[in-house]
C-alpha cells in the first residue's frame, strides 16, 4: 500500500477515531517533510477556550509517525516502531487552524539504514512545530521513536 494523505486520513477514521473526530488531517507527505492541520473547535477545546494539549500532541505525533511509516514502507523491509518518549512546550494559545510540520525525514533515513544494516535498534529524535494562522509558534514537540529491523 502506497502511503498517501487520503489513505492516512482514512486510517485515522477507522483506527484512530478520536484524532479524526478532533479534526486532525494529514495535508502533505513527502520524503523529508509532513504537514498536519487541526482547527480549534468545540470538540477539541479546553476550559480556557483554546485547543486541548492532547489534540496538539496527536497532530504533532502524526507528523513524525507518518514520515517514519512512509520510509519504512519505501524500504520494503519489516521494521518495528514505537514512541519511547515525548515532550511538548506551549508558547501561545492555540486557536484557529494550527499547522504542524516535521522536517526530520533525513534523520529517519540514517537510523533506518543503520538498523537495516546491523539489525540493532535505533532511536530517532524528531521535532514537530505547531504554527497558527498568523505565523506564530503555538507549540513545539519532540518525539523519540525506537525502530528495529525484524
N, C-alpha and C positions, 0 to 999 in steps of 0.2 A: 504494500500500500504506500503510495507516494504521499508525503506529508504536504497538505495544502491547508490554507486557512479555513475553507469550508469544512473539510474533514475534521480539523481540530475543533471547530465550533460545534459541530455535530457531536463529537466526542464529549464535549463539555455538557451538552444537553443530557446525554444518556449515562455518562459515568461520573460527572461532577455537577449534578443539577443545582447545587447551591451556588456555585460560581456562575452558571448560566442564568439562573433567576436573578442574581445580583447585577447582571448586565455586562459581565466580563466577556470581551470578544477579542480574538486574535485578528489584527488588521494587516500585518505584514510578517512574512517569514522569508529570510534569506540565509545564506550560508553562515554569515557572521553577525546577523542582527535580527531581532524580532521586536515587534511593536504590538502592545495590547492596550485597549482602551476600556474605560468603565466610566459611566456617568453617575454622578450623585443623584440618588432618587430616594423615595420613601423607604423602599425595601432594604437599602444598604446604608442607611444613616445611623448615626449615634445620637445620644441625647443632646449633643452640642451643635446640632444642625450642620454637621459635616459628614463625610464618608467614614464609616467604621474602619478601624485599622485592619481588621481581619480581611475585609474586602480588598483593601490595598495590598495586603500580603498575598492574597490569592492571585491577583493580577500580576504582581511582581514575580511571584514564583513561576507563573506560566511563561513569562518572557524568557526565563532561564531554562526551564524544563523543556520547552518546545525546541529550543536550539539543540539541546542535548539529544532529544529523541530524533531529530532530523539527522544529525551527524551519525548517530548510531545506526539508523536505518540506511543511510548512504554508504556506510562501511560494509554492509552486507553480513555483518557478524553479530553474534549474540553477546550482548553486554548488559549487565545489571546496573541499575542506577537507583540512588537513594539520597534524599536530602538528609545530611547528618547534623547541620546546624544552620541557623539563620539569625539575622539581626536587622532591625529597622530603626530609622530615625525620622522624625517628622519636623518640618520647619514652617509649615503653614497649613491652615485648614484646607481640607480637600473638598472643594465644591465645584460644580460644573463637570465638564468632561476632563478626566485625568488620563494622560497618555504615559504608559510605562515603556521604557526602552532598555534593551540589553544589547550590548555590542561586544560580547565576550566569546564569540564563536571561535576565535583563534586559540583561546585558552583550552577550549574543549578539544580542538583538533590535536593539540600537543599531548594532552592527557590520554586521549583515545588512542593515538598512535603508540604511546608507551604501554598502555595496558594490553593492547593487541599484540605488541612485540614481546613483552615479558610475561604476560599473564598476571602480573601483580596489580593489586588495586591502586587506584589513583584518586586524588581529590582535586576538585576544581572549585575555586572561589570565584563566584560570579556576581556582578553588580547589576541592579536594575534601578532606574531613576524615574520617579513619577513627576510629571510636569503638568501644570494646569493650563487653561486656555490663554492665560496672559503670559505664558512662558516661564512662570516661576516654579522652582522646585518645591514640591509639597512633601515628598518623602523619598528616602533612599534606602535600599535594601541590599544586603549581601546574603547569598545562599551558598553554602558549601555542599557540593554534590560529591558523592563517592561513586566511582564507576569501576567495574571489574569485568574482564572478559570471562565468559562462561566456558 
